[in-house]
Amino acid sequence: MNKASSPLTLPSAWTGWKWQGGQSPLDLRSVTLNARPLQPAQVLVCNAAIGLNPVDWKVLDSQVGQVPGVDGAGTVVAIGDEVAPDLLGQRVAWHQSLQSDGSFAAFTPLGMSA
């Protein structure tokens, strides 16, 4: 990770959920997700709450292997090199596109336009 807030030690991996294929929410499985370095304009959010948006279940068959969830809320715990340091520790509510891993995980990396 990039710059992190103290005293939180960021994990190298965390738990999330991924679609495993099929048309049923029962095809959602708990998996270990490995941390990746943040892009310069990204933040890492520790999710405290997630939303279940209708789009999350309507596109089951097109998101195999992806962490679903387009809505979430939590605390910014790490920032990319181009992100203002005052965002560390800020609570945020966010909306993510379907093109990126989403809120069904302990942590979610987000672009600053998300």
Buried (B, 14 or more C-beta within 10 A) or exposed (E): BBBBBEEEEBBEEBEBBBBEEEEEEEBBEEBEBEBEEBBEBBBBBBBEEBBBBEEBBEBBEEBEEBBBBBBBBBBBBBBBEEBEEEBBEBEBEBEBEEEBBBBBBBBBBBBBEB
